[in-house]
Amino acid sequence: MAATPSATTPAVLVQPGKPLRLADIDPANNEPFDHKKKVDKRLDELRKQLSDYQEKLYAEHHRSLLLVFQAMDTGGKDGAIRALLTGVNPAGVEVAAFKQPSSEELNHDFLWRIHQRTPGRGHIGVFNRSHYEDVLVTRVHGLIEPFVWQQRYQDIVHFEQLLTHSGTRVLKFFLHISKEEQATRLQARLDNPKKRWKFEPGDLKERQLWEGYQVAYQEALAATSTAECPWYVIPANDKRARDLAVAEIVVAALAEMHPKPPAATFDVAAQVII
């Protein structure tokens, strides 16, 4: 079941079967995460809990957790993932970033390459972009017809149900920034030689399609948020508030999963170390 964000987070749970308007969600909302010291302290606490749960999940080796991150360009996926996983044992984490599909991948169904990167038992999997690119970029650029992306919504829901039934819990995060914030971040990349490698001229062409992406996102999120595999809209103009909101939700989900290391299969008392 989807965890409803508490009153202490600005995250918005996308209700299954109900329309979504991103314009109604303030991307600058950071209440009550506007106190730096309190945010940093709480985030440290959550990281310790996450590290503990991840170790137990790995030892249990029965279930897994998949975290899906989507955002507009400069939305903060890399930063949010880095902030969340600080201190977590990398041996129990699998991160996949999905770029433009290869010729081999295009010779298969759109979920073929995705399924191969889902987390194994005991692992936390992270998708930095995901199968949702195939109902977002392809739609906005007119590469597929409406009936195709509508069918893909159903395919995605069924795919995520399969993962759930196989022991993988799925949480999906849309990092919601404003167009003005995107402009600020793009300019910062241009101005900083150390960050300039992140900038691509194509980003400006994609920026011109902002409204089309907003419509595509809100329809895709509304069509594919389910009780088992929910979408959360995370106001992400404020990076600290973003990081804390994501961490609160992930830790709450792991607490519900309550992973436990397996009991010893041998007589502990009989073991003598000399």
Secondary structure in CASP SS format (residue, H / E / C, confidence):
PFRMAT SS
TARGET T0000
AUTHOR 0000-0000-0000
METHOD secondary structure of the structure
MODEL  1
M C 1.00
A C 1.00
A C 1.00
T C 1.00
P C 1.00
S C 1.00
A C 1.00
T C 1.00
T C 1.00
P C 1.00
A C 1.00
V E 1.00
L E 1.00
V C 1.00
Q C 1.00
P C 1.00
G C 1.00
K C 1.00
P C 1.00
L C 1.00
R C 1.00
L H 1.00
A H 1.00
D H 1.00
I C 1.00
D C 1.00
P C 1.00
A C 1.00
N C 1.00
N C 1.00
E C 1.00
P C 1.00
F C 1.00
D C 1.00
H C 1.00
K H 1.00
K H 1.00
K H 1.00
V H 1.00
D H 1.00
K H 1.00
R H 1.00
L H 1.00
D H 1.00
E H 1.00
L H 1.00
R H 1.00
K H 1.00
Q H 1.00
L H 1.00
S H 1.00
D H 1.00
Y H 1.00
Q H 1.00
E H 1.00
K H 1.00
L H 1.00
Y H 1.00
A H 1.00
E H 1.00
H C 1.00
H C 1.00
R C 1.00
S E 1.00
L E 1.00
L E 1.00
L E 1.00
V E 1.00
F E 1.00
Q E 1.00
A E 1.00
M C 1.00
D C 1.00
T C 1.00
G C 1.00
G C 1.00
K H 1.00
D H 1.00
G H 1.00
A H 1.00
I H 1.00
R H 1.00
A H 1.00
L H 1.00
L H 1.00
T C 1.00
G C 1.00
V C 1.00
N C 1.00
P H 1.00
A H 1.00
G H 1.00
V E 1.00
E E 1.00
V E 1.00
A E 1.00
A E 1.00
F C 1.00
K C 1.00
Q C 1.00
P C 1.00
S C 1.00
S H 1.00
E H 1.00
E H 1.00
L H 1.00
N C 1.00
H C 1.00
D C 1.00
F C 1.00
L C 1.00
W H 1.00
R H 1.00
I H 1.00
H H 1.00
Q C 1.00
R C 1.00
T C 1.00
P C 1.00
G C 1.00
R C 1.00
G C 1.00
H C 1.00
I E 1.00
G E 1.00
V E 1.00
F E 1.00
N E 1.00
R C 1.00
S C 1.00
H H 1.00
Y H 1.00
E H 1.00
D H 1.00
V H 1.00
L C 1.00
V H 1.00
T H 1.00
R H 1.00
V H 1.00
H C 1.00
G C 1.00
L C 1.00
I C 1.00
E C 1.00
P H 1.00
F H 1.00
V H 1.00
W H 1.00
Q H 1.00
Q H 1.00
R H 1.00
Y H 1.00
Q H 1.00
D H 1.00
I H 1.00
V H 1.00
H H 1.00
F H 1.00
E H 1.00
Q H 1.00
L H 1.00
L H 1.00
T H 1.00
H H 1.00
S C 1.00
G C 1.00
T E 1.00
R E 1.00
V E 1.00
L E 1.00
K E 1.00
F E 1.00
F E 1.00
L E 1.00
H E 1.00
I C 1.00
S C 1.00
K H 1.00
E H 1.00
E H 1.00
Q H 1.00
A H 1.00
T H 1.00
R H 1.00
L H 1.00
Q H 1.00
A H 1.00
R H 1.00
L H 1.00
D H 1.00
N C 1.00
P C 1.00
K C 1.00
K C 1.00
R H 1.00
W H 1.00
K H 1.00
F C 1.00
E C 1.00
P C 1.00
G H 1.00
D H 1.00
L H 1.00
K H 1.00
E H 1.00
R H 1.00
Q C 1.00
L C 1.00
W H 1.00
E H 1.00
G H 1.00
Y H 1.00
Q H 1.00
V H 1.00
A H 1.00
Y H 1.00
Q H 1.00
E H 1.00
A H 1.00
L H 1.00
A H 1.00
A H 1.00
T H 1.00
S C 1.00
T C 1.00
A C 1.00
E C 1.00
C C 1.00
P C 1.00
W E 1.00
Y E 1.00
V E 1.00
I E 1.00
P E 1.00
A C 1.00
N C 1.00
D C 1.00
K H 1.00
R H 1.00
A H 1.00
R H 1.00
D H 1.00
L H 1.00
A H 1.00
V H 1.00
A H 1.00
E H 1.00
I H 1.00
V H 1.00
V H 1.00
A H 1.00
A H 1.00
L H 1.00
A H 1.00
E H 1.00
M H 1.00
H C 1.00
P C 1.00
K C 1.00
P C 1.00
P C 1.00
A C 1.00
A C 1.00
T C 1.00
F C 1.00
D C 1.00
V H 1.00
A H 1.00
A H 1.00
Q C 1.00
V C 1.00
I C 1.00
I C 1.00
END
